[in-house]
Amino acid sequence: MKKIFVSLLPLLITGGILFGQPAIKQTENNKQHNMKHLDWTRNANIYEVNVRQYTPEGTFEAFGKHLPRLKKMGVDILWLMPVFPVGEKNRKGSLGSYYAVKDYHAINPEFGTKDDFRKVVEEAHRLGMKVILDWVANHSAWDNVWVEQHPDYYEKDDKGNLISPFDWTDVISFDYNNPEMREAMTEALKYWVRDFNIDGYRCDVAGMVPTDFWDNARKELDEIKPVFMLAEDEDNVDLLREAFDMNYSWKLLHLMNDIAQGKKKANDIWDYYQWNDTVFAPDMYRMTFTTNHDENSWNGTVKERMGDRAGEAFAAFTFVAPGFPLIYSGQEAGLDKRLRFFDKDTIDWSNLDKADFYAKLIDLKHNNHALWNGVAGGKLIPLSKGVNDDVFAFYRQTDNNRIMVVMNLSKESQSFKLENNDLKGDYTDFKSGEPFHFNGKHRWHLKPWEYLIFVQP
């Protein structure tokens, strides 16, 4: 998506962040869930690839050289931002928005050829990674090939003029009342799965497209091969029943920002999870993140919004709390600039100072069942609720694995005492690798934004 995220889109998609007034009607019907997740998704993470800004060349071939590094870091799913030709009519900036698609069956010539793309998919698969494409089903560029071939695919006003959604003046809206348009969009989705063996899609503003379209498209895609589907949406629970494996947790991101800025406290996270557990079925995947392409470009870098120490603590949080963690291009290199959205702006890879940090978190998630996604993982059990408003402490447990976490989510030093005989035992300190014995009672003196993760066995 584009700059609408600055003001309007969070309200459209998340309905705000007042947990007492959620946008989703909280009923038991929300808990209906028919999705059967693929086994490989249970301990997986996702990595967003901004091909345009990834390398000076901005090509598939240049990006492909990073695949071994990403595999070594432990990346499971590569989400490639839109790879299709960008419209020229009413274009914004010198290169235009990735989300103004000119042809759903073609490759952006800036990035290379279809053969170049195929090689990236094949090499990623050889290394054991999956590839999903960013798909824009709600709107297209003004000069999309369908505009002349099938003008009836598009919405029009009462004067017969094409319509832009909101203030997105570089795109025009599709008409999902047209069954032929639906069929054409579904066939385009199937093309990349069938002919290039991709593994699924991240679907832009998925909640603005009729749910029944997605339900049918998912069925037809799964007939080709089982796919993984991510919806850019938070409040349309219907999308997660049959069409999508996962949606976004924007409310949690906004809350993390507020805590980092001193507007909220760690204790407010419990209210978030109470809301989350009321609305979503236990096996509905929620994507957790500290940034992505929109947040970075329009709302600020992690350092701007959270600061270095809080940013690291919340990055760790996205891996140990319930959720499906996302890493955005450049986070492993300490990305600290807002990448331009409509123009070339290459990521600086000169210092991969965060790569080991993310590699350790990914390994922690891969190898500890308590942290797995959905019902495969352990529930979030509070330890600090009502004890210290600035400390977020909890444990998660499965039959053979327990993770205990203590986080000071404030800019002041904190003291936290835990008394719990059920958690007695020997642990390993995740960060130091040193053994830690919990005898049922312990007091921690935590520096600002200090976090501790203890692993058992």
C-alpha positions in Angstrom: 0.0 0.0 0.0 0.9 3.6 -0.2 0.9 6.8 1.8 -2.7 6.3 2.9 -1.2 4.5 5.9 -0.2 7.8 7.4 -3.8 8.6 8.4 -6.7 6.7 6.9 -5.7 3.1 6.4 -5.0 2.2 10.0 -8.5 3.3 10.8 -9.9 1.4 7.8 -8.1 -1.8 8.6 -7.5 -1.8 12.3 -10.4 0.3 13.5 -8.1 2.1 15.9 -6.4 0.6 19.0 -8.9 1.2 21.8 -9.3 -2.3 23.0 -12.5 -1.5 24.8 -14.1 -0.5 21.5 -12.8 -3.1 19.0 -13.8 -2.8 15.4 -14.7 -6.5 15.3 -17.9 -7.7 16.9 -16.8 -10.1 19.6 -18.9 -13.2 19.3 -18.3 -16.9 19.5 -19.0 -17.0 15.7 -15.6 -15.3 15.2 -13.9 -18.5 16.6 -15.1 -20.6 13.6 -12.0 -21.6 11.8 -11.7 -24.1 8.9 -8.0 -23.4 7.9 -5.7 -26.4 7.9 -2.2 -24.9 8.1 0.7 -26.5 6.3 3.1 -28.3 8.6 6.1 -26.2 7.6 4.4 -23.1 8.8 4.2 -24.1 12.4 7.6 -22.7 13.4 8.2 -20.4 10.4 9.1 -16.8 10.0 8.6 -14.4 7.1 11.0 -12.0 5.4 9.8 -9.1 3.3 11.9 -8.4 0.2 12.0 -5.0 -1.3 13.6 -5.9 -4.7 13.8 -2.3 -5.9 15.8 -1.1 -2.9 17.6 -4.3 -2.0 20.7 -3.8 -4.2 22.2 -1.0 -6.3 21.0 -2.9 -9.4 17.5 -3.5 -8.1 17.3 -6.8 -10.0 16.4 -10.4 -9.3 19.8 -11.5 -10.3 21.5 -9.1 -7.7 19.0 -10.1 -5.0 19.6 -13.8 -5.7 23.2 -13.4 -4.4 21.7 -12.7 -0.9 19.8 -16.0 -0.8 22.6 -18.0 0.9 23.0 -15.3 3.5 19.2 -15.3 4.2 19.2 -19.1 4.4 22.0 -19.0 6.9 20.1 -16.5 9.0 17.2 -19.0 9.0 14.6 -17.3 6.9 11.7 -19.6 6.0 9.3 -17.5 3.7 10.4 -14.8 1.3 7.7 -12.3 0.6 8.5 -10.4 -2.5 6.9 -7.0 -2.9 5.1 -6.7 -6.2 7.2 -7.8 -9.1 4.9 -6.7 -11.9 5.3 -3.8 -14.4 4.4 -0.4 -12.8 1.9 1.9 -14.5 3.1 5.1 -16.1 -0.2 7.0 -16.3 -0.6 9.2 -13.2 2.6 7.7 -11.8 3.9 9.0 -8.5 7.6 9.7 -8.3 10.2 8.6 -10.9 9.5 4.9 -10.6 5.9 4.8 -9.4 4.3 2.6 -6.8 4.9 -1.2 -6.8 1.1 -1.4 -6.1 0.1 0.3 -9.4 0.1 -2.9 -11.5 0.2 -2.6 -15.3 0.1 -6.3 -16.2 -0.6 -9.2 -13.8 1.0 -11.7 -16.2 4.3 -9.8 -16.7 7.5 -9.0 -14.8 8.8 -5.5 -14.1 11.6 -5.0 -16.6 13.5 -3.0 -13.9 13.9 -6.3 -12.0 14.8 -8.5 -15.0 13.0 -11.2 -16.9 10.6 -14.1 -16.1 13.6 -16.4 -16.4 15.4 -14.3 -13.8 12.5 -14.5 -11.5 12.1 -18.3 -12.0 15.8 -18.7 -11.1 15.2 -16.9 -7.8 12.2 -19.1 -7.0 14.1 -22.3 -7.9 17.2 -21.3 -5.9 15.1 -20.4 -2.9 13.4 -23.7 -3.1 16.7 -25.5 -3.4 17.8 -23.8 -0.2 14.6 -24.8 1.6 12.9 -21.5 1.5 9.4 -20.7 0.3 8.4 -17.7 -2.0 5.2 -15.7 -1.9 4.3 -12.8 -4.1 2.6 -9.5 -3.2 -0.7 -9.4 -5.0 -2.8 -6.3 -5.6 -6.4 -7.4 -6.3 -8.4 -4.3 -5.2 -7.1 -1.9 -7.9 -4.6 -1.6 -10.8 -2.7 1.1 -12.7 -4.6 3.4 -15.0 -2.8 1.9 -17.9 -3.2 -1.7 -17.0 -3.7 -3.9 -20.1 -7.2 -4.7 -18.9 -8.4 -1.0 -19.1 -8.6 -1.1 -22.9 -9.3 -4.8 -23.3 -11.9 -5.1 -20.6 -13.1 -1.7 -19.4 -16.1 -3.4 -17.7 -13.6 -4.9 -15.2 -13.5 -1.5 -13.4 -15.8 0.6 -11.2 -17.1 3.8 -12.7 -19.0 6.8 -11.3 -22.4 7.9 -12.5 -20.7 9.8 -15.4 -18.8 6.7 -16.6 -15.4 7.8 -15.2 -12.9 5.4 -13.6 -12.6 5.6 -9.9 -9.6 5.9 -7.6 -10.0 4.4 -4.1 -9.5 7.2 -1.5 -6.7 9.5 -2.5 -4.7 6.8 -4.3 -4.7 8.8 -7.6 -2.3 6.5 -9.4 -4.7 3.5 -9.3 -8.3 2.6 -10.2 -10.7 0.2 -8.5 -11.9 -3.1 -9.9 -15.6 -4.0 -10.0 -16.1 -7.3 -8.2 -19.7 -7.5 -9.3 -18.4 -8.6 -12.6 -18.0 -12.4 -12.7 -15.7 -12.2 -15.7 -13.4 -9.9 -13.8 -13.3 -12.3 -10.9 -12.4 -15.1 -13.2 -9.6 -13.2 -14.8 -8.1 -12.2 -11.5 -8.3 -15.8 -10.3 -6.6 -17.0 -13.4 -3.8 -14.5 -13.0 -3.3 -15.7 -9.4 -3.2 -19.3 -10.6 -0.7 -18.5 -13.4 2.2 -17.7 -11.0 1.6 -20.8 -8.9 1.2 -23.1 -11.8 3.9 -21.8 -14.1 6.5 -20.5 -11.6 5.8 -22.8 -8.6 5.5 -20.0 -6.1 4.1 -20.9 -2.7 1.4 -18.4 -2.1 0.6 -14.7 -1.8 0.6 -11.7 0.5 -2.6 -9.9 -0.6 -2.7 -6.1 -0.5 -5.7 -4.5 1.3 -7.3 -7.9 1.3 -10.3 -6.8 3.4 -11.3 -4.3 0.7 -11.9 -7.3 -1.7 -15.0 -9.5 -1.2 -14.3 -12.4 1.1 -16.1 -14.9 -1.2 -13.6 -14.0 -4.0 -10.7 -15.0 -1.8 -12.5 -18.2 -0.5 -12.9 -19.4 -4.1 -9.5 -18.3 -5.2 -7.8 -20.2 -2.3 -9.7 -23.4 -3.3 -8.5 -23.1 -6.9 -5.0 -22.3 -5.9 -4.8 -25.3 -3.5 -5.9 -27.6 -6.4 -2.6 -26.7 -8.1 -0.5 -27.0 -4.9 -1.1 -26.2 -1.2 -0.3 -22.5 -0.7 0.3 -20.1 2.1 -1.8 -16.9 2.1 -1.2 -13.6 4.1 -4.0 -11.0 4.2 -3.1 -7.3 4.7 -6.0 -6.9 7.1 -6.7 -7.1 10.8 -10.4 -6.8 11.4 -12.1 -9.0 8.9 -12.0 -12.3 10.7 -14.0 -14.0 7.9 -10.8 -13.8 5.8 -9.1 -16.2 8.2 -11.7 -18.9 8.1 -11.0 -20.4 4.7 -9.0 -18.1 2.5 -6.0 -16.9 4.5 -3.6 -18.4 6.9 -2.6 -15.2 8.5 -3.3 -11.4 8.9 -1.6 -8.4 10.5 -1.4 -7.4 14.1 -1.3 -3.6 13.7 -2.9 -3.0 17.1 0.1 -4.7 18.7 2.5 -2.7 16.7 0.8 0.6 17.6 0.8 -0.5 21.3 4.6 -1.3 21.1 5.2 2.2 19.6 3.2 3.8 22.4 5.0 1.9 25.1 8.4 2.8 23.6 7.3 6.5 23.6 6.0 6.4 27.2 2.3 6.8 26.2 1.4 3.3 27.4 2.8 0.7 29.8 3.8 -3.0 29.5 0.7 -3.9 31.5 -1.5 -2.7 28.7 -0.3 -5.6 26.6 -2.4 -7.9 28.7 -5.5 -6.0 27.5 -4.4 -6.5 24.0 -4.1 -10.2 24.4 -7.5 -10.4 26.1 -9.0 -8.6 23.1 -7.0 -10.8 20.7 -8.1 -14.1 22.3 -11.7 -12.9 22.3 -11.8 -12.1 18.6 -9.5 -14.7 17.0 -9.5 -18.5 17.1 -6.4 -20.0 18.7 -5.2 -21.3 15.4 -5.6 -18.1 13.4 -2.1 -16.9 12.6 -1.3 -13.2 13.5 1.8 -11.6 12.0 4.0 -9.7 14.5 6.4 -7.1 13.4 8.3 -3.9 14.4 8.3 -2.6 10.8 7.5 -3.3 7.2 7.6 -1.3 3.9 4.7 1.0 4.8 5.8 1.6 8.4 9.3 2.3 7.3 8.5 4.7 4.5 5.6 6.6 5.9 5.5 6.3 9.7 9.2 6.2 10.6 12.1 3.8 11.1 12.2 1.5 14.2 14.8 3.9 15.7 12.5 6.9 15.2 9.4 5.2 16.6 11.0 3.1 19.3 14.7 3.9 19.8 17.5 1.4 19.7 17.1 -0.5 23.0 13.3 -0.6 22.9 13.4 -1.6 19.2 15.6 -4.6 20.1 13.4 -5.6 23.0 10.3 -5.5 20.9 12.0 -7.4 18.0 12.7 -10.1 20.5 9.1 -9.9 21.8 7.8 -10.6 18.3 9.6 -14.0 18.3 8.7 -15.1 21.9 5.2 -13.9 22.3 2.4 -15.6 20.3 2.6 -14.6 16.7 4.3 -15.2 13.3 7.4 -12.9 13.2 8.3 -10.7 10.2 11.6 -9.2 9.3 11.8 -6.4 6.8 14.6 -5.9 4.2 17.5 -4.3 6.0 16.5 -4.9 9.6 19.5 -7.3 9.9 21.7 -4.4 8.7 20.3 -2.0 11.3 18.2 -0.1 8.6 17.9 3.4 10.0 16.4 5.4 7.1 13.0 5.8 5.6 13.3 4.2 2.2 11.7 6.3 -0.6 8.6 4.6 -1.9 8.4 5.9 -5.5 12.1 6.4 -6.2 15.3 4.4 -6.0 16.8 4.3 -2.5 19.2 1.4 -2.0 19.6 -0.3 1.4 23.1 -0.1 3.0 24.4 -3.6 3.6 27.9 -2.5 4.8 27.3 -3.6 8.4 25.2 -6.7 9.1 25.3 -6.0 12.8 21.9 -7.4 13.6 22.1 -10.6 11.5 23.3 -12.7 14.4 20.6 -11.3 16.6 17.9 -12.3 14.2 19.6 -15.7 13.5 19.5 -16.5 17.2 15.8 -15.5 17.5 14.9 -17.6 14.5 16.8 -20.6 15.8 15.0 -20.1 19.2 11.6 -20.2 17.4 12.6 -23.1 15.2 13.7 -25.4 18.0 11.3 -24.6 20.9 7.8 -26.0 20.5 6.5 -23.6 23.1 7.0 -20.8 20.6 5.5 -22.4 17.6 2.7 -20.8 15.7 -1.0 -21.2 16.5 -2.2 -24.2 18.5 1.2 -25.9 18.0 2.7 -23.5 20.5 2.1 -22.8 24.2 -0.4 -20.3 25.5 0.8 -17.0 27.0 0.7 -17.4 30.8 1.1 -14.1 32.7 3.6 -13.7 35.5 3.7 -10.0 35.9 0.1 -9.0 35.4 -0.9 -6.6 38.2 2.6 -6.9 39.8 4.7 -4.3 37.9 3.1 -2.2 35.2 6.4 -1.7 33.4 7.5 -5.4 33.4 6.0 -7.9 30.9 6.8 -11.4 32.2 5.2 -14.6 31.1 5.9 -18.2 30.2 4.8 -20.5 27.4 4.9 -24.3 27.7 4.2 -27.4 25.7 4.6 -31.0 26.9 8.4 -31.1 26.6 9.4 -27.4 26.4 9.1 -24.2 28.5 10.1 -20.7 27.8 10.1 -18.0 30.5 10.5 -14.4 29.6 11.0 -11.3 31.7 11.1 -7.9 29.9 11.5 -4.4 31.3 9.5 -2.4 28.8 10.4 1.1 30.1 13.2 3.6 30.1 13.7 3.3 33.9 15.3 0.5 35.9 12.9 -2.0 37.4 12.8 -4.6 40.1 10.7 -7.7 39.6 10.2 -10.6 42.0 8.8 -13.9 40.9 7.5 -16.5 43.2 6.2 -19.6 41.5 7.0 -23.2 42.5 5.5 -24.6 39.3 8.3 -23.1 37.3 11.2 -24.6 39.4 13.9 -26.1 37.4 17.1 -25.7 35.4 17.1 -23.3 32.4 19.5 -21.8 29.9 19.8 -18.0 29.6 19.1 -17.4 25.9 21.4 -14.4 25.5 24.4 -15.5 27.5 24.1 -19.3 27.2 24.7 -19.6 30.9 22.8 -22.0 33.1 20.1 -20.6 35.3 18.4 -22.4 38.2 15.1 -21.1 39.3 14.3 -22.4 42.8 10.8 -21.0 42.9 11.7 -17.5 44.0 13.9 -14.9 42.4 14.3 -11.1 42.1 15.6 -9.5 39.0 17.0 -6.0 38.8 16.5 -4.9 35.2 18.1 -2.1 33.3 16.0 0.0 31.0 14.6 -2.1 28.1 16.5 -5.2 29.4 14.9 -8.5 28.6 15.7 -12.1 29.7 14.7 -15.3 28.0 15.1 -18.6 29.8 14.8 -21.9 27.9 13.9 -25.3 29.4 15.1 -27.9 28.7 
